[in-house]
Structure formats: structure tokens, C-alpha cells
Amino acid sequence: MSSTTVASNARTIAFKQRMAVVQDGAYVDALPAPSGDARLRRQVRELVAGATRWQRWLDFLLADAYDGAYDRMDVPLRVLLQLGAYELLLQETPPHAAVDQYVALAKERVHPRVGGLANALLRTLHRQREALPQPRTGDMAADLAIRQSHPTWLVKRWMDRYGGRTAEALCRWNNTRPAYGVRLRDGTTRDDLEALGVDWTPSPYLADVMEVERLQPLVAAGWLAAGRCVVQDAAAALVVQLLDPQPGETVLDPCAAPGGKTRYILDRMDGRGRVLAFDRSADRLARLPAHPQLTAEAAALQAIADRPNPPQADAVLLDAPCTGLGVLAKRADLRWRRTPDDLSTMAQRQDALLDAAARLVRPGGRLVYSTCSIAPEENEDRVAAFLDRHASFVLEPAAAQVPAALATEAGYYATLPSRDRVDGAFGARLRRLD
């Protein structure tokens, strides 16, 4: 390596952002986009998200190659080596284009004397790439969790519920670079996408939802800003189809921000009726579009239900806060932030929200409860507990509103990402009888 080698701008920025995730708890999705062209932004995003997603597997390989105590290695050097290992093994960047760069970065950002160590470890991994060491803990769940870079507790849950093959498929899905669901609006057609040079794949579930690999052409063309399309996975759009808002109805969306489902509700109401949108966060609520049918207010659901005369709606959509275990493919860091205790904490909150939402449904009206989780503790268990507490509500079969393949025998709407090729989602349609 030449002594004058300087790390590329993309790798330097990726190192800084990955450090922010590891040391400061920053969210990958909330990291600021670096200044520069679209190619640099994509490179940085891919490096940071990829190294975050694969960090457990990369740490296993680096620890195996290192003679010392890897867990005692300085955090900046570990972060740098994770990025380098990700490029070499998962992006298959040639070593001549990556190793020298990370050695230079190690000397610049960590210490001049660690350049040799970085060089040795990364070149060892490159030599091993055709026969990498494998975990042999004696625990099938732990071995799979290490190899597919997930927490062991999560993989064990999936193995117990779905079996080993489906658990592995789910892990692999979560490690795949996600496509974007795009819902077309305002007369925008598939032909318009092709004219713009956007490659798309139709959703098998909804005619107006496409999957695209890149959003940049749509951003550059101003389509997102103009509302010609919105970023929305088919799994999320199907929650609105389960609600089935009708023109002329009053629809209440009490956890509305950032507004994707609210907008779809408005689109389906054909300019008649009204939508009342609430959210605890005024900043997040501000993302909702201005619309003559829409009234938006920053307020918590419990506070709305406690009003002397709370609003009554024909349809209420409770898109509840949840662990997000169905969208791990799109949230690179989320798998490392969740613990088993989160499930019980969320369940208590979801129960309280369901009880409050029930008070806003007029007699004969309907309540849809939805999450982006695949955990039964947040889904089926919450609905069963709600029905035990509220004899005036009954579960209506989801198959009347959503594709039969996504409706369970028990009557719920539920998707499994690795099987259905969409985000993980759950929905229950509840009718108030009196």
C-alpha cells in the first residue's frame, strides 16, 4: 500500500455514520444524507446499513481471525473492520480496491500503528472467503442467529413457531436489500414509470402498488413531492383495504403520522366524507398532506377518548405502535434494539389504545387494529384479550377485504415477509354491534 493512500470520501463518511449508530445510538434511517451526488449517497447508505445488518456475523469472523481478545478491541477499529469485511465478503469488492482504503482509514481515524493489524485481518478474511469458518455452539438457534446476524432470542422464537427452514428464510429475507413499494396516484400509470426509466415489478396483491429498486428517479422527477406516487408497501396498503373506507363516511385515524395510510384512506373516499387524523407528535403530524376532507390535530388517543363528547366514527383505524418485527429488512438497526421485554411492554400499551379506540366507534361501526409485527403477543393475543373485555365487538373475517392467501383461518389479515414477499403486517377487523 502506498503511504499516500487516502480513504475515499464515501468510506470516511460511512465510518463516521456507523460510529454514530454504535456509540451514540443513532438510527440508520435518521442519519443525515451526505452532501454529494446520488452515487455517493447510495454507497454510504449501503455500507452503513449493510454493516449494521450483518454486524454479528462479521464480528464472529473477525474474532476468529484475530489472535487477541476481539471484544476488547477499541470500538472505532471494530467498526472500521466491520465495514471492510462487509465490502470484501458481502459486496465482493476486490481487495485492491478496499483493503488499502481501510488501512488508510485505520491509520487516520484510529492510530497509525493499527494499519498493519487492519491489513492482516482483512486479507485473512479475503483468503477465507470460499470456506469461511462456521459457528459451532451446539445450539441450532444460536448458530443460525450468528450466521444470519440476528439476536438468538428472536431466531429461537421463530424456530419454535415456524420451524427451522422458515426461520432461516425469514432471516435471509431480513438480510436482503429491500425493494420499495410505490403506490401510484392522480392518474399516474405504469407506462409513466417506464417512460421515466424506472424498472418496476407489479404487486400480486394490489393493482396500484409497484415495487421499485430505487426511489431516486422518482425524487428527481418531483413525483413524490407532487403526490403522483407515495412510498407504501403493499402490506401497509392492504390494512386500508381491510378498513374499506367508503365515500361519505367519517373515518378516524388516531395514530396517523407519518400519514401513509391516512392518505390512502382519503384517496379511497372519492372526495366525500371526512377523515379525522390525530397523533401525539405535532412534528410528525405536519407531514400529512393538506386536504379539504382532512382535519388533523396533535393529541393522544387516550386524551381524545376522555373528552366529554369524543368524536364518533363509522370506521376507526388503530395502526398501533409495535416492535416492528415485521419490517426488519427495512430497519437495519431495529433487530439489535429489541428485547423480549419489549413484547410485554408493547402489549400493555396496545391494550390501552384498543380500549380507547373502541370508545370512538359508533354503534354498527368498525375498528381495524393493525401492526407491522409478526409476534402473536402483539397481534392475535391482543385481539383475543380485547374481545374478552368488549362483548359488544365481534371479529369479522378478513378474507372479505384482502386476498385469501393473506387471510388466516382464524379470520385475521397476516403476512409473513419471506413467504409473501412484502413487509410483515397484521390486521383485525372488529365490528361494534351496539
C-alpha positions in Angstrom: 0.0 0.0 0.0 1.3 3.5 -0.8 1.9 5.7 2.2 -0.1 8.4 0.4 -3.3 6.3 0.2 -6.2 8.3 1.4 -9.6 6.8 2.3 -12.4 7.6 -0.1 -15.0 10.1 0.9 -17.8 7.5 0.9 -15.9 5.2 3.3 -14.9 8.1 5.6 -18.5 9.2 5.8 -19.7 5.7 6.3 -17.2 5.2 9.2 -18.5 8.4 10.9 -22.1 7.4 10.5 -21.6 3.9 11.7 -19.8 5.2 14.8 -22.9 7.4 15.4 -25.0 4.3 15.3 -22.7 2.2 17.6 -21.6 4.8 20.1 -24.4 7.4 20.1 -27.4 5.2 19.4 -28.3 7.0 16.2 -30.9 5.3 13.9 -29.7 4.4 10.5 -32.9 5.7 8.9 -32.4 9.1 10.6 -28.8 9.6 9.7 -28.3 12.8 7.6 -27.8 12.3 3.9 -24.3 13.3 3.0 -23.8 16.1 0.5 -22.7 15.0 -2.9 -24.1 13.1 -5.8 -26.6 10.3 -5.7 -24.0 7.6 -6.2 -22.1 8.7 -3.1 -25.2 8.8 -1.0 -26.1 5.2 -2.2 -22.6 4.0 -1.3 -22.7 5.4 2.2 -26.2 4.2 2.8 -25.3 0.7 1.6 -22.2 0.5 3.7 -23.8 1.7 6.9 -27.0 -0.3 6.6 -25.1 -3.4 5.5 -22.5 -3.4 8.2 -25.2 -2.7 10.8 -27.4 -5.5 9.5 -24.5 -8.1 9.3 -22.6 -7.0 12.4 -23.0 -10.2 14.4 -21.7 -12.4 11.5 -18.9 -10.0 10.8 -17.8 -9.9 14.4 -17.8 -13.7 14.5 -15.5 -13.8 11.5 -13.2 -11.1 12.7 -12.9 -12.6 16.2 -12.0 -15.9 14.6 -9.2 -14.3 12.6 -7.9 -12.2 15.5 -5.3 -13.7 17.9 -6.3 -11.4 20.7 -9.5 -10.7 22.7 -11.7 -9.2 20.0 -14.3 -8.0 22.4 -11.6 -5.8 24.0 -10.6 -4.2 20.7 -11.3 -0.4 20.5 -14.7 0.3 19.2 -13.5 2.6 16.3 -11.2 -0.2 15.0 -14.0 -2.8 15.3 -16.4 -0.5 13.4 -13.8 0.1 10.6 -13.1 -3.7 10.3 -16.8 -4.4 10.1 -17.1 -2.0 7.2 -14.1 -3.5 5.4 -15.3 -7.1 6.0 -18.7 -6.2 4.7 -17.2 -4.8 1.5 -14.9 -7.8 0.9 -17.3 -10.6 1.8 -20.8 -9.3 1.1 -20.3 -6.7 -1.6 -17.4 -8.7 -3.0 -15.3 -5.6 -3.5 -11.8 -6.6 -4.9 -9.2 -6.4 -2.1 -7.0 -4.0 -4.1 -10.0 -1.5 -4.1 -10.9 -1.9 -0.4 -8.1 -3.2 1.9 -5.7 -0.3 1.3 -8.5 2.1 1.8 -9.5 0.7 5.2 -5.8 0.5 6.2 -5.5 4.2 5.5 -8.7 4.9 7.3 -7.4 2.9 10.3 -4.3 5.0 10.4 -6.1 8.2 10.1 -9.1 7.6 12.4 -7.8 5.1 15.0 -4.0 5.1 15.3 -1.1 4.9 12.8 0.1 1.7 14.4 -3.1 -0.3 13.8 -2.7 -0.2 10.0 -0.8 -3.4 9.9 -3.4 -5.2 12.0 -6.3 -4.0 9.8 -4.4 -5.1 6.7 -3.7 -8.6 8.2 -7.3 -9.2 9.4 -9.0 -8.1 6.2 -6.6 -10.0 4.0 -7.2 -13.1 6.1 -10.9 -12.8 5.6 -10.5 -12.4 1.9 -8.4 -15.6 1.7 -11.0 -17.5 3.6 -13.9 -16.2 1.6 -14.5 -19.5 -0.2 -14.5 -21.5 3.1 -15.4 -19.2 6.0 -15.5 -20.6 9.5 -18.9 -21.5 10.7 -20.4 -21.2 14.3 -20.4 -24.5 16.2 -22.0 -23.6 19.5 -24.1 -26.8 19.9 -27.3 -24.7 19.8 -29.1 -24.6 16.5 -30.8 -21.3 17.1 -27.6 -19.6 18.2 -25.7 -21.0 15.2 -28.3 -19.8 12.8 -28.5 -16.4 14.6 -24.8 -15.9 14.3 -24.6 -17.0 10.6 -27.6 -14.9 9.7 -26.7 -12.0 12.0 -29.8 -11.9 14.3 -30.3 -11.9 18.0 -30.5 -15.5 19.3 -33.7 -14.9 21.3 -35.5 -13.8 18.1 -34.3 -16.7 16.0 -35.3 -19.2 18.7 -38.9 -17.7 18.8 -39.2 -18.1 15.0 -37.8 -21.7 15.1 -40.3 -22.6 17.8 -43.2 -21.1 15.9 -42.4 -21.8 12.2 -39.7 -24.4 12.2 -36.0 -24.1 11.3 -36.5 -23.8 7.5 -38.9 -20.9 7.7 -36.9 -19.2 10.4 -33.8 -19.3 8.2 -35.9 -18.0 5.2 -37.1 -15.2 7.4 -33.6 -14.3 8.5 -32.4 -14.3 4.8 -35.3 -12.0 3.9 -34.4 -9.6 6.6 -30.8 -9.5 5.2 -31.8 -8.8 1.7 -31.6 -5.3 0.4 -35.3 -4.2 0.4 -37.2 -3.0 -2.6 -39.6 -0.1 -2.2 -43.3 -0.3 -2.5 -44.7 2.6 -4.5 -48.4 3.4 -4.8 -49.4 5.3 -7.9 -51.8 8.2 -7.6 -53.5 11.0 -9.5 -53.7 9.2 -12.8 -50.0 8.1 -12.8 -49.7 4.8 -14.7 -47.2 2.0 -15.2 -46.5 3.4 -18.7 -45.4 6.7 -16.9 -43.0 4.7 -14.8 -41.5 3.1 -17.9 -41.2 6.5 -19.7 -39.3 7.7 -16.7 -36.9 4.8 -17.0 -37.9 3.2 -13.7 -37.8 -0.6 -13.5 -40.8 -1.9 -11.6 -42.5 -5.2 -10.6 -46.3 -5.3 -10.0 -47.6 -6.2 -6.6 -49.5 -9.5 -6.8 -52.0 -8.1 -4.3 -52.9 -4.5 -5.4 -53.1 -3.1 -8.9 -51.9 0.4 -7.9 -48.8 -0.7 -6.0 -45.4 -1.4 -7.7 -42.1 -2.5 -6.4 -39.0 -0.5 -7.4 -35.4 -0.9 -6.6 -34.6 2.8 -6.5 -36.5 5.9 -5.4 -34.1 8.5 -6.7 -35.6 8.8 -10.2 -39.0 9.4 -8.7 -37.5 12.0 -6.3 -35.6 13.7 -9.1 -38.7 13.9 -11.3 -40.6 15.5 -8.4 -43.2 12.8 -8.4 -43.1 12.2 -4.6 -43.2 15.9 -3.8 -46.2 16.4 -6.2 -48.1 13.4 -4.9 -48.1 11.5 -8.1 -47.0 8.5 -6.1 -46.3 7.6 -2.4 -43.9 5.2 -0.9 -46.1 2.5 0.6 -45.6 -1.3 0.9 -48.5 -3.4 -0.3 -48.7 -4.9 3.2 -49.5 -1.4 4.7 -51.9 -0.5 1.9 -53.8 -3.7 2.5 -54.5 -2.5 6.0 -56.5 0.3 4.5 -58.3 -2.2 2.2 -59.2 -4.2 5.3 -60.7 -1.0 6.8 -62.5 -0.4 3.5 -63.4 3.3 4.0 -66.4 4.4 2.0 -67.3 7.8 0.4 -69.4 9.8 2.8 -68.2 8.1 6.0 -66.4 9.7 9.0 -63.1 7.9 9.4 -60.8 8.4 12.4 -57.1 7.7 12.3 -55.8 8.2 15.9 -52.1 7.2 15.3 -51.9 8.8 11.9 -48.3 10.0 11.5 -46.4 9.9 9.2 -49.6 9.7 7.2 -49.2 7.0 4.5 -52.4 5.1 5.5 -54.3 8.4 6.1 -53.5 9.4 2.5 -54.8 6.1 1.1 -58.0 6.5 3.1 -58.5 9.9 1.6 -57.8 8.5 -1.9 -60.5 5.9 -1.5 -63.2 8.2 -0.3 -63.7 9.9 -3.6 -63.9 13.4 -2.2 -66.9 12.7 0.1 -66.9 12.3 3.9 -64.3 13.4 6.4 -61.1 12.0 8.0 -60.1 13.0 11.5 -56.3 12.4 12.0 -54.6 12.5 15.4 -51.1 11.9 16.6 -49.2 12.7 19.8 -46.4 14.3 17.8 -47.2 17.6 16.1 -44.0 17.5 14.1 -44.8 14.1 12.7 -48.4 15.1 12.1 -47.2 18.0 10.0 -46.1 15.5 7.3 -49.7 14.8 6.4 -50.9 16.5 3.2 -53.3 19.4 3.2 -56.7 18.1 2.1 -60.3 19.5 2.2 -61.6 16.3 3.8 -58.9 16.1 6.4 -58.8 17.5 9.9 -55.5 16.9 11.8 -54.9 17.6 15.4 -51.9 16.8 17.7 -53.5 14.8 20.5 -53.0 11.4 22.2 -55.7 8.8 21.6 -56.5 8.4 25.3 -57.0 12.1 25.7 -59.4 12.1 22.7 -61.4 9.2 24.2 -61.6 11.0 27.6 -63.2 14.1 26.1 -66.8 14.9 27.3 -68.0 14.3 23.8 -65.4 12.3 21.9 -65.8 12.0 18.2 -67.7 9.0 16.9 -66.7 7.4 13.6 -68.0 4.9 11.1 -64.5 3.5 10.9 -61.5 3.7 13.2 -58.0 2.6 12.1 -55.8 1.9 15.1 -52.4 1.5 13.5 -50.7 0.7 16.8 -47.2 1.3 17.9 -45.4 -2.0 18.0 -42.0 -3.7 18.0 -41.7 -3.6 14.2 -40.6 -7.2 13.9 -42.2 -7.4 10.5 -40.1 -4.7 8.9 -36.6 -5.7 10.0 -35.5 -5.8 6.3 -36.1 -2.1 6.1 -34.8 -1.2 9.5 -31.2 -2.3 9.6 -30.7 -1.5 13.3 -34.0 -2.5 14.7 -33.1 -6.1 15.4 -30.4 -5.0 17.8 -32.7 -2.6 19.6 -35.4 -5.0 20.5 -35.6 -7.3 23.6 -38.1 -9.9 24.8 -39.3 -7.5 27.4 -40.4 -5.1 24.6 -43.2 -7.5 23.7 -44.9 -7.3 27.1 -44.3 -3.5 27.3 -45.9 -3.0 23.9 -48.8 -5.3 24.7 -49.8 -3.2 27.7 -49.7 -0.1 25.6 -51.7 -1.7 22.8 -54.4 -2.9 25.2 -54.8 0.6 26.5 -55.0 2.0 22.9 -57.5 -0.6 21.8 -59.8 0.2 24.8 -59.6 4.0 24.0 -60.2 3.4 20.3 -63.3 1.3 21.0 -64.9 4.4 22.6 -64.7 6.2 19.3 -66.6 3.7 17.2 -70.3 4.4 16.7 -72.8 1.5 17.0 -72.6 -0.5 13.8 -69.2 0.9 13.0 -65.9 -0.9 12.6 -62.5 -0.8 14.2 -59.4 -2.1 12.5 -56.4 -2.9 14.7 -53.1 -3.3 12.8 -49.4 -3.6 13.5 -46.2 -4.1 11.5 -45.2 -7.0 13.8 -45.3 -10.8 13.3 -45.4 -11.5 17.0 -48.6 -13.1 18.3 -48.2 -11.3 21.6 -48.9 -8.0 19.7 -51.4 -9.4 17.3 -53.8 -12.3 17.8 -53.3 -12.3 21.6 -54.2 -8.6 21.8 -57.4 -9.0 19.8 -58.5 -12.1 21.8 -57.9 -10.1 25.0 -59.9 -7.2 23.6 -62.8 -9.3 22.6 -62.9 -10.8 26.1 -63.1 -7.3 27.6 -65.6 -5.9 25.0 -68.6 -8.1 24.4 -70.1 -5.5 22.0 -67.4 -6.2 19.4 -67.0 -9.2 17.1 -64.3 -10.2 14.7 -65.2 -10.1 11.0 -63.4 -12.4 8.6 -60.6 -10.5 6.8 -61.0 -12.6 3.6 -63.9 -10.4 2.5 -61.5 -7.5 2.1 -58.0 -8.8 1.5 -56.6 -11.6 -0.8 -57.5 -15.1 0.5 -53.8 -16.0 0.7 -53.2 -13.3 3.3 -56.2 -14.2 5.5 -55.8 -16.7 8.3 -58.2 -19.4 9.2 -59.0 -17.5 12.4 -60.1 -14.5 10.4 -57.1 -12.2 10.6 -55.1 -10.4 7.9 -51.4 -11.5 8.3 -48.3 -11.5 6.2 -45.0 -13.3 6.6 -42.3 -11.5 4.7 -40.3 -14.5 3.5 -43.5 -16.2 2.3 -45.5 -13.3 0.9 -42.6 -11.1 -0.3 -44.0 -8.0 1.5 -43.5 -6.4 4.9 -44.8 -8.3 7.9 -48.2 -7.0 8.9 -51.3 -7.9 10.9 -54.8 -6.6 10.9 -58.1 -7.5 12.6 -61.5 -6.0 11.6 -63.8 -5.6 14.5 -67.5 -4.7 14.3 -69.3 -2.9 17.1 -72.8 -4.4 17.4 -74.4 -1.8 19.7 
